[in-house]
Amino acid sequence: MRAVTIHGPRDVRVEDRPDPELRAPGDAIVRVRVACVCGSDLWTYRGIRSVPPGRPIGHELVGVVERVGTGVSSVRPGQTVIAPFCLSDGTCQECRAGFPSSCEDGSFWASEDSDGELLDGAQGEYVRVPLADRNLVAVPEDADDALLPDLLTLSDVLCTGYHAAVSAGVGPGTRVVVVGDGAVGLSAVLSARILGAPRIVAMSRHRDRADLAREFGATDVLPQRGEEAVPALRALLDGERAEAALECVGTQESMDEAIGLVRGGGRVGFVGVPAGGSVIPVRRLFDTNVTIGGGMAPVLTDLPLLLPLVLSGRIHPGRVFTASFPLERAADAYAAMDRREVIKSLLVVS
């Protein structure tokens, strides 16, 4: 099969890799239809996070079940399925509590599974899915192919933005500021709208991203950063700061920004994958009574809540994909995101 591999900073290739095979009764083989490049993939692409040369990459996919092991009962060949970005066993304490992304025996695409076997990357023609009954969510058979980009966001980015909003306690009456205007930040804007926030401030300096943020539900756009951001936000909110901030980048600067934009006793929901040595200022939180929550999104917990909104056409989170590329042009998809020419790159596989 053809699959994307990464060999070093800005060295993405599409190469031949072995076709996956069923290894356990609970496995399924899925033919990937659409995948995409994630902002966290760029940390590897830029060399900020290193992996062995030639490693497969990618963790977001929607596909069609091709084969299943003898122990699989919840999905069957021919079904369209969504796979979460992280795989879990469903039995540990964390899974039972609704946090499968923290599974004690969990694994990730393009990393070793609990048996030490290297999993396929999602940016390829096929993947082997361990514990398929647990880790695949079937889509209704009458779902239109036009929804594929929307469905793909449910494997990671929409659920991640939703997790930021839930972790920050967003609801009716909550004024929200979103730090980050990438696909996660835009998904957080959409999620804040879903949860009933009456005022949503998107931080953006880019026309295309600001326009999409408004389409997703932002009531205001804030271009200021750093020392200028707090007074600019106060000017929008009648002299006050937000009750909730959603940190969707993963840098020290974005975390500091988010903490500074919420009032005393407010909440920060953080979902940006940490890049480098980000530090939480405990004394500052102590003095202000600001609470921080978040982390890796529990996709399998939130996906059933969000899937009906996509299937009904109430939301169209797939609009974060502003360019699509065939699998063989994966290097172009990465470069376009790296240069911020597109918000999120869609990979059309089959």
SERO-4910 file (N, C-alpha, C, O; in steps of 0.05 Angstrom, whole numbers):
BEGIN
 pado doro    nc1    nc2    nc3   cac1   cac2   cac3    cc1    cc2    cc3    oc1    oc2    oc3
  Met    A     17    -24      0      0      0      0     18     25      0     41     23      6
  Arg    A      6     47     -7     20     73     -6     13     87     20    -10     87     29
  Ala    A     33     99     32     28    113     58     49    135     61     71    134     50
  Val    A     41    155     77     59    177     83     78    169    105     70    158    125
  Thr    A    103    176    101    124    172    121    139    198    124    140    216    107
  Ile    A    152    201    147    168    225    152    197    217    159    201    198    175
  His    A    216    230    147    244    222    149    261    243    163    284    238    169
  Gly    A    250    266    169    265    287    182    249    313    179    228    313    167
  Pro    A    260    335    189    246    361    187    240    367    158    257    368    140
  Arg    A    214    372    152    204    379    126    210    359    104    213    366     81
  Asp    A    213    334    112    219    312     93    197    291     95    200    271    108
  Val    A    175    297     81    152    279     80    152    265     53    155    277     32
  Arg    A    148    239     54    147    223     29    123    204     29    112    197     50
  Val    A    115    197      5     94    176      2    108    152     -9    120    152    -31
  Glu    A    108    130      6    123    106     -1    106     81      1     84     81     11
  Asp    A    117     59    -10    105     33     -7    110     22     20    133     22     30
  Arg    A     89     12     34     91     -1     59     75    -27     58     57    -30     42
  Pro    A     81    -46     76     67    -71     75     37    -67     80     29    -51     97
  Asp    A     20    -82     66     -8    -82     71    -13    -93     99     -1   -113    107
  Pro    A    -30    -80    115    -36    -91    142    -51   -117    140    -67   -122    122
  Glu    A    -47   -134    160    -60   -159    162    -74   -162    190    -65   -149    209
  Leu    A    -94   -178    191   -107   -184    217    -87   -199    234    -76   -219    225
  Arg    A    -84   -190    259    -65   -203    277    -79   -215    301    -68   -233    314
  Ala    A   -103   -206    307   -118   -215    330   -147   -216    324   -156   -203    305
  Pro    A   -163   -232    338   -191   -235    332   -206   -209    333   -227   -206    319
  Gly    A   -197   -190    349   -211   -164    351   -203   -143    331   -212   -120    332
  Asp    A   -185   -150    312   -175   -131    293   -195   -127    270   -212   -144    264
  Ala    A   -192   -104    257   -206    -98    231   -186    -85    213   -168    -71    221
  Ile    A   -190    -89    187   -174    -75    167   -193    -54    154   -215    -61    145
  Val    A   -184    -29    154   -201     -7    143   -186      5    120   -163     12    121
  Arg    A   -201      9     98   -191     24     75   -197     53     80   -220     61     84
  Val    A   -176     69     80   -179     98     87   -191    112     63   -181    109     40
  Arg    A   -211    128     67   -222    145     47   -212    174     48   -203    185     28
  Val    A   -212    185     72   -201    212     76   -185    212    101   -192    199    121
  Ala    A   -164    228    101   -147    233    124   -140    262    123   -151    277    107
  Cys    A   -122    271    140   -115    300    140    -89    304    155    -79    286    169
  Val    A    -79    329    153    -56    337    168    -65    352    192    -82    370    190
  Cys    A    -55    345    216    -62    358    241    -41    379    248    -17    376    240
  Gly    A    -49    399    263    -30    419    272     -8    406    289     15    415    289
  Ser    A    -15    385    304      6    371    320     25    355    302     48    351    310
  Asp    A     16    347    278     35    335    259     57    354    251     80    346    245
  Leu    A     51    380    252     71    400    244     94    402    264    116    410    257
  Trp    A     89    394    290    111    394    309    132    374    299    156    380    302
  Thr    A    124    351    289    142    332    278    154    341    252    178    339    247
  Tyr    A    137    353    235    146    362    209    168    384    212    186    385    196
  Arg    A    165    400    232    185    422    236    209    413    253    227    429    257
  Gly    A    209    388    262    232    378    277    230    384    306    250    379    321
  Ile    A    208    396    316    205    402    345    202    376    361    212    374    383
  Arg    A    189    356    349    186    330    361    198    310    342    190    309    319
  Ser    A    217    294    351    231    276    333    219    248    334    209    239    355
  Val    A    220    234    311    212    206    309    233    192    292    248    205    277
  Pro    A    234    166    293    253    151    276    248    157    246    225    157    238
  Pro    A    269    160    230    265    165    201    249    143    188    253    119    194
  Gly    A    231    150    170    215    131    156    190    122    171    176    104    163
  Arg    A    184    136    193    160    129    209    135    137    195    134    159    183
  Pro    A    114    120    195     88    129    184     77    151    202     85    155    225
  Ile    A     58    166    191     48    190    206     18    193    200      7    181    181
  Gly    A      5    208    217    -24    214    214    -41    199    233    -36    176    240
  His    A    -62    213    244    -79    200    264   -109    208    261   -124    204    281
  Glu    A   -117    217    238   -145    224    234   -155    211    208   -142    214    187
  Leu    A   -177    195    210   -186    181    186   -215    174    188   -227    170    209
  Val    A   -227    173    164   -253    160    159   -248    140    137   -235    146    117
  Gly    A   -259    116    141   -254     95    121   -277     76    119   -298     79    130
  Val    A   -272     54    104   -291     33    100   -279      7    110   -256      0    103
  Val    A   -294     -8    126   -285    -34    136   -282    -53    113   -300    -58     97
  Glu    A   -258    -65    111   -253    -85     90   -255   -114    100   -268   -131     88
  Arg    A   -242   -119    123   -243   -145    136   -244   -142    166   -235   -122    177
  Val    A   -255   -162    179   -255   -162    208   -247   -189    219   -250   -210    205
  Gly    A   -236   -189    243   -229   -214    256   -253   -228    267   -275   -217    268
  Thr    A   -249   -253    276   -271   -269    285   -284   -259    311   -307   -266    317
  Gly    A   -270   -241    325   -281   -231    350   -295   -204    347   -304   -193    367
  Val    A   -297   -194    323   -310   -167    318   -339   -171    313   -347   -187    296
  Ser    A   -356   -155    327   -385   -158    324   -399   -132    318   -422   -132    309
  Ser    A   -386   -109    324   -401    -83    323   -399    -70    295   -414    -52    289
  Val    A   -379    -78    279   -377    -67    252   -373    -91    233   -365   -112    241
  Arg    A   -379    -85    207   -378   -106    187   -366    -95    161   -367    -70    157
  Pro    A   -356   -112    144   -345   -102    118   -365    -86    103   -389    -93    102
  Gly    A   -356    -64     92   -373    -46     76   -383    -22     91   -393     -3     79
  Gln    A   -381    -22    118   -390      1    133   -369     23    133   -345     19    134
  Thr    A   -380     48    131   -363     71    135   -359     76    165   -379     75    180
  Val    A   -334     81    173   -328     84    202   -310    108    207   -295    116    189
  Ile    A   -312    118    231   -294    139    241   -276    126    262   -286    111    279
  Ala    A   -250    131    261   -232    121    281   -221    144    297   -212    164    285
  Pro    A   -221    143    323   -210    164    340   -180    166    337   -167    147    329
  Phe    A   -169    189    344   -140    193    341   -124    175    361   -100    170    356
  Cys    A   -136    167    383   -123    150    402   -140    125    406   -164    126    405
  Leu    A   -126    102    411   -140     77    413   -140     68    443   -120     73    457
  Ser    A   -161     56    451   -164     49    480   -177     22    483   -189     11    464
  Asp    A   -175     11    507   -186    -16    511   -214    -17    522   -227    -37    521
  Gly    A   -223      6    534   -250      8    544   -255     -5    571   -277     -5    581
  Thr    A   -234    -17    583   -238    -31    608   -224    -19    632   -232    -24    655
  Cys    A   -204     -2    628   -189      9    650   -205     30    665   -226     38    656
  Gln    A   -194     39    687   -208     59    704   -213     85    688   -234     97    690
  Glu    A   -193     93    673   -196    118    658   -217    116    636   -234    134    633
  Cys    A   -218     93    622   -238     89    602   -266     89    614   -285    101    604
  Arg    A   -269     75    636   -295     73    649   -304    101    659   -328    105    662
  Ala    A   -285    118    665   -292    145    675   -297    164    652   -304    188    657
  Gly    A   -295    155    627   -300    172    604   -276    187    593   -279    206    578
  Phe    A   -252    177    599   -227    190    589   -210    169    574   -188    162    583
  Pro    A   -220    159    552   -205    138    537   -178    148    526   -161    131    522
  Ser    A   -175    174    522   -149    184    513   -127    180    534   -104    183    528
  Ser    A   -135    174    559   -116    169    580   -115    140    587   -105    133    609
  Cys    A   -124    123    570   -125     94    574    -98     83    583    -77     90    572
  Glu    A    -98     66    604    -73     55    614    -59     37    593    -34     36    593
  Asp    A    -74     25    576    -62      8    555    -67     19    527    -68      5    507
  Gly    A    -71     46    526    -78     59    501    -54     61    482    -31     57    490
  Ser    A    -59     68    458    -39     72    438    -48     92    417    -71    101    418
  Phe    A    -30     99    400    -36    120    380    -28    109    352    -11     92    350
  Trp    A    -41    119    332    -33    113    305     -4    119    300      6    139    311
  Ala    A     10    102    285     38    106    279     56    103    304     79    113    304
  Ser    A     46     89    324     62     82    347     58     53    354     42     39    341
  Glu    A     71     43    374     68     15    382     42     10    397     34     26    414
  Asp    A     28    -12    391      4    -19    406     12    -33    431     36    -36    437
  Ser    A     -7    -42    447     -2    -55    473     14    -80    470     26    -90    490
  Asp    A     15    -92    446     31   -116    441     59   -110    429     74   -128    422
  Gly    A     65    -84    427     91    -76    416     92    -76    385    113    -72    374
  Glu    A     69    -79    372     68    -78    343     64    -50    333     47    -35    344
  Leu    A     79    -41    313     76    -15    302     50    -12    287     45    -28    268
  Leu    A     34      7    295      9     12    281     13     29    256     33     44    255
  Asp    A     -4     26    237     -3     42    213     -9     71    219    -23     77    239
  Gly    A      1     90    203     -7    117    204    -33    121    190    -39    106    171
  Ala    A    -49    140    198    -75    145    185    -73    156    157    -91    154    141
  Gln    A    -50    167    151    -46    178    124    -34    156    106    -11    157     97
  Gly    A    -51    137    100    -44    115     82    -69    102     71    -91    110     78
  Glu    A    -65     83     54    -88     70     41   -103     52     59   -128     49     56
  Tyr    A    -90     39     78   -103     20     96    -92     22    124    -69     31    128
  Val    A   -107     14    144    -97     13    171   -109    -13    184   -131    -22    178
  Arg    A    -93    -24    202   -103    -45    220   -113    -32    245    -99    -16    257
  Val    A   -137    -38    253   -149    -26    277   -152    -47    299   -168    -65    296
  Pro    A   -135    -46    320   -139    -65    342   -164    -59    358   -172    -35    359
  Leu    A   -175    -79    371   -199    -75    387   -220    -59    372   -230    -38    381
  Ala    A   -227    -68    348   -244    -54    330   -271    -48    342   -283    -27    336
  Asp    A   -282    -66    357   -308    -61    369   -308    -37    387   -328    -23    389
  Arg    A   -285    -31    399   -282     -8    416   -275     17    401   -284     39    407
  Asn    A   -258     14    380   -245     37    368   -255     46    341   -242     62    328
  Leu    A   -277     35    332   -289     44    307   -318     52    313   -333     38    327
  Val    A   -326     74    302   -354     84    304   -367     83    277   -358     98    259
  Ala    A   -387     67    274   -400     64    248   -418     89    242   -431    100    259
  Val    A   -418     96    216   -434    118    207   -459    106    193   -457     86    179
  Pro    A   -483    118    196   -507    108    183   -502    104    153   -489    120    140
  Glu    A   -513     83    142   -508     76    114   -518     97     95   -508     99     72
  Asp    A   -538    113    103   -549    133     84   -534    160     86   -543    179     74
  Ala    A   -512    161    101   -497    186    103   -485    193     76   -473    176     62
  Asp    A   -488    218     68   -479    228     42   -448    230     42   -436    239     62
  Asp    A   -436    223     19   -407    226     17   -398    255     21   -375    260     28
  Ala    A   -416    274     15   -409    302     18   -402    308     48   -390    329     53
  Leu    A   -411    291     66   -406    296     94   -379    285    103   -371    289    126
  Leu    A   -364    272     86   -338    261     94   -320    280    108   -309    273    129
  Pro    A   -316    305     98   -299    324    113   -310    330    141   -294    332    160
  Asp    A   -336    333    143   -348    338    169   -344    314    188   -337    318    211
  Leu    A   -348    290    178   -344    266    194   -315    263    203   -310    254    225
  Leu    A   -297    271    185   -268    269    192   -261    285    216   -244    277    232
  Thr    A   -274    309    219   -267    325    242   -274    312    269   -263    319    290
  Leu    A   -292    292    268   -300    278    292   -279    259    302   -280    249    324
  Ser    A   -259    253    285   -237    235    294   -217    250    312   -202    237    327
  Asp    A   -218    277    312   -200    292    329   -208    321    332   -217    328    354
  Val    A   -206    337    311   -205    366    315   -231    378    327   -229    395    344
  Leu    A   -254    369    318   -279    380    330   -281    371    359   -288    387    376
  Cys    A   -276    345    364   -277    335    392   -257    349    409   -262    353    433
  Thr    A   -234    357    398   -214    371    413   -223    399    420   -220    408    443
  Gly    A   -235    413    401   -246    440    407   -268    438    427   -271    455    444
  Tyr    A   -284    417    425   -307    413    444   -296    407    472   -307    417    491
  His    A   -275    392    473   -263    386    500   -253    411    513   -255    414    537
  Ala    A   -242    430    497   -233    455    509   -256    470    521   -254    480    543
  Ala    A   -278    471    507   -302    486    516   -314    473    541   -321    486    560
  Val    A   -316    446    541   -327    432    564   -309    435    588   -319    439    610
  Ser    A   -283    433    584   -264    435    606   -264    463    619   -258    466    642
  Ala    A   -272    483    603   -273    510    613   -301    517    624   -306    539    632
  Gly    A   -319    497    625   -345    501    636   -363    519    619   -380    534    630
  Val    A   -360    520    593   -375    537    576   -404    529    575   -411    505    574
  Gly    A   -422    548    577   -451    544    576   -465    570    572   -452    591    568
  Pro    A   -492    570    573   -507    595    571   -498    615    592   -495    608    615
  Gly    A   -492    639    583   -483    660    602   -453    662    604   -443    681    616
  Thr    A   -438    644    591   -409    645    592   -398    661    569   -404    656    546
  Arg    A   -382    681    576   -367    696    555   -340    683    551   -326    678    570
  Val    A   -334    677    526   -312    660    519   -292    675    501   -300    690    483
  Val    A   -266    671    506   -246    680    488   -230    656    479   -222    639    495
  Val    A   -225    653    453   -211    630    442   -183    639    432   -181    657    415
  Val    A   -163    627    443   -135    633    436   -126    613    416   -123    589    422
  Gly    A   -121    622    391   -114    604    369   -135    604    348   -158    600    353
  Asp    A   -126    609    323   -145    610    301   -140    588    280   -148    591    257
  Gly    A   -126    567    289   -124    543    271   -149    527    272   -170    536    283
  Ala    A   -148    503    262   -171    486    260   -182    479    288   -207    478    291
  Val    A   -165    475    308   -174    469    335   -188    494    347   -210    491    358
  Gly    A   -176    517    344   -188    541    354   -215    547    341   -234    554    355
  Leu    A   -217    543    315   -242    547    302   -263    527    311   -287    533    313
  Ser    A   -254    502    315   -272    482    326   -281    489    354   -304    483    362
  Ala    A   -264    502    369   -271    511    396   -292    533    395   -310    534    411
  Val    A   -290    551    376   -310    571    372   -337    558    366   -357    565    378
  Leu    A   -337    539    347   -362    525    340   -373    510    365   -398    510    369
  Ser    A   -356    498    381   -365    484    404   -377    502    425   -396    495    438
  Ala    A   -365    525    429   -376    545    448   -403    553    439   -421    558    456
  Arg    A   -408    556    413   -434    562    403   -454    540    409   -476    544    417
  Ile    A   -445    515    404   -462    491    409   -471    491    438   -494    484    444
  Leu    A   -453    499    456   -458    497    485   -473    522    495   -479    524    519
  Gly    A   -479    541    478   -496    563    485   -483    588    494   -496    605    506
  Ala    A   -457    591    490   -444    616    498   -455    640    483   -457    639    458
  Pro    A   -463    661    497   -475    684    483   -454    703    470   -461    719    452
  Arg    A   -430    702    480   -409    720    470   -384    704    466   -373    692    485
  Ile    A   -374    703    442   -350    686    435   -331    704    420   -336    714    398
  Val    A   -307    708    432   -287    725    420   -265    708    409   -252    693    424
  Ala    A   -260    709    383   -239    694    370   -215    712    366   -217    734    356
  Met    A   -192    703    374   -167    718    371   -155    710    344   -147    687    339
  Ser    A   -154    729    325   -144    724    298   -135    749    285   -146    771    289
  Arg    A   -113    747    269   -103    769    253   -105    762    223    -95    777    207
  His    A   -119    740    217   -120    731    189   -149    732    179   -167    721    192
  Arg    A   -153    745    157   -180    750    147   -196    724    142   -219    722    150
  Asp    A   -183    705    129   -198    680    123   -206    665    148   -228    654    150
  Arg    A   -188    665    168   -194    651    193   -215    666    210   -232    654    222
  Ala    A   -212    692    210   -232    709    224   -259    706    212   -279    705    226
  Asp    A   -261    705    185   -287    702    172   -299    675    179   -323    674    184
  Leu    A   -283    654    179   -294    628    186   -302    627    215   -322    614    222
  Ala    A   -287    640    232   -294    641    260   -322    654    264   -338    644    280
  Arg    A   -327    675    249   -353    688    251   -375    669    241   -397    668    252
  Glu    A   -369    654    219   -389    635    209   -395    614    230   -418    604    232
  Phe    A   -375    606    245   -377    585    265   -391    595    291   -398    579    308
  Gly    A   -393    622    294   -407    632    317   -393    653    333   -404    663    353
  Ala    A   -369    662    325   -356    683    339   -372    709    336   -380    717    314
  Thr    A   -376    723    359   -389    748    358   -370    771    354   -377    793    346
  Asp    A   -344    766    361   -324    787    359   -297    774    350   -293    750    355
  Val    A   -280    790    338   -253    781    331   -233    801    343   -236    825    341
  Leu    A   -213    790    357   -194    805    371   -166    801    359   -155    779    362
  Pro    A   -155    821    345   -129    817    333   -105    823    352    -83    815    346
  Gln    A   -110    836    374    -88    843    392    -76    819    406    -89    799    410
  Arg    A    -50    822    413    -36    801    428    -20    814    451    -17    838    452
  Gly    A    -11    797    469      7    806    490     -6    827    508    -29    824    516
  Glu    A      9    848    514     -1    868    533    -25    883    522    -40    895    538
  Glu    A    -29    883    496    -51    898    484    -77    882    485    -99    893    482
  Ala    A    -75    855    490    -99    838    488   -119    843    510   -143    845    504
  Val    A   -110    846    535   -129    849    557   -145    875    555   -170    873    557
  Pro    A   -133    898    551   -149    922    548   -168    921    524   -190    932    524
  Ala    A   -159    908    502   -176    906    478   -200    888    484   -222    894    475
  Leu    A   -195    866    499   -218    849    507   -237    864    526   -261    862    522
  Arg    A   -226    878    545   -243    894    563   -260    914    548   -283    919    555
  Ala    A   -249    925    527   -265    944    511   -288    931    497   -309    943    493
  Leu    A   -285    905    491   -307    891    478   -328    882    499   -352    880    492
  Leu    A   -319    876    523   -337    864    543   -344    883    566   -345    876    589
  Asp    A   -349    908    559   -358    927    578   -340    930    602   -349    932    625
  Gly    A   -314    930    597   -294    934    618   -286    909    633   -271    911    652
  Glu    A   -296    886    625   -291    861    639   -275    842    622   -272    846    598
  Arg    A   -266    820    635   -253    798    621   -273    775    618   -294    775    630
  Ala    A   -264    755    604   -282    732    598   -284    713    623   -266    713    640
  Glu    A   -305    698    623   -308    677    644   -292    652    636   -284    637    654
  Ala    A   -287    648    610   -273    624    601   -255    631    578   -261    648    561
  Ala    A   -231    619    578   -212    621    556   -206    593    546   -202    574    562
  Leu    A   -204    589    520   -199    564    508   -171    565    494   -168    579    474
  Glu    A   -152    551    505   -124    552    495   -121    529    475   -122    506    482
  Cys    A   -116    537    449   -117    518    428    -92    518    411    -93    512    387
  Val    A    -69    525    423    -44    526    408    -23    507    420    -13    490    405
  Gly    A    -17    511    445      2    493    458     29    505    464     48    490    470
  Thr    A     32    531    463     57    544    470     55    558    497     33    562    507
  Gln    A     78    566    508     78    581    533     63    607    529     49    616    547
  Glu    A     67    620    506     55    646    502     24    644    501     10    661    512
  Ser    A     14    622    488    -15    619    486    -27    613    513    -49    622    519
  Met    A    -13    598    529    -23    592    556    -24    617    573    -44    622    587
  Asp    A     -2    632    573     -1    657    588    -23    676    579    -36    690    595
  Glu    A    -28    677    552    -49    694    541    -76    686    552    -92    703    561
  Ala    A    -81    660    551   -108    650    560   -112    657    590   -134    666    597
  Ile    A    -92    652    606    -95    657    635   -101    687    640   -117    694    658
  Gly    A    -88    704    625    -91    733    629   -118    744    620   -125    766    628
  Leu    A   -132    729    603   -156    739    591   -181    731    606   -203    741    600
  Val    A   -178    714    627   -202    707    643   -202    722    669   -181    729    680
  Arg    A   -226    727    679   -229    740    705   -220    722    728   -217    698    724
  Gly    A   -216    734    751   -211    718    775   -234    698    779   -257    705    777
  Gly    A   -226    673    785   -246    652    788   -256    640    762   -273    623    761
  Gly    A   -244    649    739   -251    638    713   -238    612    708   -223    601    725
  Arg    A   -242    602    684   -232    575    676   -218    576    649   -227    590    631
  Val    A   -196    561    647   -182    558    622   -185    528    614   -178    511    629
  Gly    A   -194    524    590   -194    497    578   -171    495    558   -171    510    539
  Phe    A   -152    477    563   -129    476    545   -128    449    530   -131    428    542
  Val    A   -124    451    504   -123    427    488   -100    429    467    -96    410    452
  Gly    A    -86    451    467    -63    453    449    -41    434    457    -33    433    481
  Val    A    -32    417    438    -11    398    445     14    413    453     24    429    438
  Pro    A     24    409    478     47    426    488     72    423    470     80    401    463
  Ala    A     83    446    463    107    446    447    130    457    464    130    480    472
  Gly    A    149    440    470    171    449    487    163    448    517    145    434    525
  Gly    A    177    465    532    175    464    561    155    484    572    162    502    587
  Ser    A    129    480    565    108    498    575    106    495    606    107    472    616
  Val    A    102    517    620    101    517    649     75    530    658     67    550    648
  Ile    A     62    517    677     37    528    688     45    546    712     59    536    730
  Pro    A     37    571    712     45    589    734     27    585    759      7    599    762
  Val    A     35    566    776     18    558    798     11    582    817    -11    585    825
  Arg    A     31    598    822     26    621    840      5    640    829    -12    650    843
  Arg    A      7    645    803    -12    663    790    -40    651    792    -60    665    797
  Leu    A    -43    625    788    -69    612    790    -79    614    819   -103    618    824
  Phe    A    -61    610    838    -68    612    866    -79    640    873   -100    642    886
  Asp    A    -66    660    863    -73    688    870   -100    696    856   -114    712    867
  Thr    A   -106    684    833   -129    693    818   -152    673    819   -174    679    809
  Asn    A   -148    650    831   -169    629    832   -178    620    805   -200    611    801
  Val    A   -160    623    785   -165    612    758   -160    582    758   -140    573    769
  Thr    A   -179    568    746   -177    539    744   -169    531    715   -179    542    696
  Ile    A   -151    511    713   -143    501    687   -151    472    685   -146    456    703
  Gly    A   -164    465    663   -171    437    658   -168    431    628   -167    449    612
  Gly    A   -167    406    622   -165    398    593   -145    377    589   -139    361    607
  Gly    A   -134    375    565   -115    355    557   -124    342    531   -138    354    515
  Met    A   -116    317    528   -124    302    503   -154    297    503   -166    288    523
  Ala    A   -167    302    481   -196    300    480   -205    271    482   -193    253    469
  Pro    A   -225    265    498   -237    238    499   -256    233    476   -280    234    480
  Val    A   -245    229    452   -261    228    428   -285    209    430   -307    216    423
  Leu    A   -280    185    440   -301    165    441   -324    173    460   -346    162    458
  Thr    A   -318    191    479   -339    201    497   -356    222    483   -381    223    486
  Asp    A   -343    240    469   -357    263    457   -368    258    429   -387    272    421
  Leu    A   -356    240    414   -365    235    387   -394    228    385   -408    239    367
  Pro    A   -406    211    402   -434    205    400   -452    230    404   -475    230    394
  Leu    A   -442    250    419   -458    274    423   -457    292    399   -477    306    393
  Leu    A   -435    292    384   -431    310    362   -439    299    335   -447    314    317
  Leu    A   -438    272    332   -445    260    307   -473    267    297   -476    273    273
  Pro    A   -494    267    314   -520    274    304   -522    303    293   -537    309    275
  Leu    A   -506    321    305   -506    349    295   -494    350    267   -503    367    251
  Val    A   -474    333    261   -462    332    234   -482    319    215   -487    330    193
  Leu    A   -493    297    223   -511    282    204   -536    298    198   -547    295    176
  Ser    A   -545    314    216   -569    331    211   -563    356    195   -582    369    187
  Gly    A   -538    362    191   -531    386    177   -532    411    194   -529    434    184
  Arg    A   -535    408    220   -536    431    238   -509    446    239   -508    470    241
  Ile    A   -488    430    238   -461    442    238   -445    430    215   -450    408    205
  His    A   -426    446    205   -408    437    183   -379    442    191   -366    460    179
  Pro    A   -369    427    210   -341    432    219   -320    426    197   -298    435    200
  Gly    A   -328    411    177   -309    405    155   -300    430    140   -282    428    123
  Arg    A   -312    453    145   -303    477    132   -275    486    140   -264    504    128
  Val    A   -265    473    161   -237    479    168   -217    469    147   -194    478    147
  Phe    A   -226    450    131   -209    441    109   -211    460     86   -231    460     71
  Thr    A   -191    476     82   -192    497     61   -177    489     36   -175    505     17
  Ala    A   -165    466     36   -152    455     12   -152    425     14   -149    414     36
  Ser    A   -154    411     -9   -153    382     -9   -131    373    -29   -125    387    -49
  Phe    A   -118    351    -22    -96    340    -38    -99    310    -40   -108    297    -21
  Pro    A    -92    299    -63    -90    270    -65    -67    260    -47    -49    274    -41
  Leu    A    -69    235    -38    -49    224    -20    -21    228    -31     -3    234    -16
  Glu    A    -17    224    -57     10    226    -68     22    254    -65     46    258    -68
  Arg    A      5    274    -60     15    301    -56     15    309    -27     12    332    -20
  Ala    A     20    290    -10     20    295     19     41    316     26     37    333     44
  Ala    A     64    316     13     85    335     20     75    364     15     81    382     30
  Asp    A     59    367     -6     47    394    -12     27    401     10     25    424     17
  Ala    A     12    381     19     -8    387     40      6    396     66     -4    415     78
  Tyr    A     28    384     73     43    393     96     55    420     92     52    438    110
  Ala    A     67    425     69     80    450     64     60    473     65     66    495     75
  Ala    A     36    469     54     16    489     53      7    497     81      3    520     87
  Met    A      4    477     98     -3    483    126     20    497    141     16    515    156
  Asp    A     44    487    136     67    499    149     70    529    142     78    544    159
  Arg    A     63    536    118     65    564    109     40    579    115     38    603    108
  Arg    A     21    567    128     -5    579    135    -21    589    111    -35    608    112
  Glu    A    -17    574     89    -32    580     65    -60    568     66    -79    578     53
  Val    A    -63    547     82    -89    535     87    -93    531    117    -73    530    132
  Ile    A   -118    529    125   -123    525    153   -118    496    161   -104    490    180
  Lys    A   -129    477    145   -124    449    150   -126    434    123   -144    440    107
  Ser    A   -106    416    118   -104    402     92   -119    376     94   -114    360    112
  Leu    A   -137    371     75   -151    346     72   -136    328     53   -127    338     31
  Leu    A   -132    303     59   -120    283     42   -142    264     31   -154    250     47
  Val    A   -146    264      6   -165    246     -7   -150    221    -15   -132    221    -32
  Val    A   -158    199     -2   -142    174     -5   -156    155    -25   -143    145    -43
  Ser    A   -182    150    -22   -195    132    -40   -225    139    -43   -240    126    -58
***
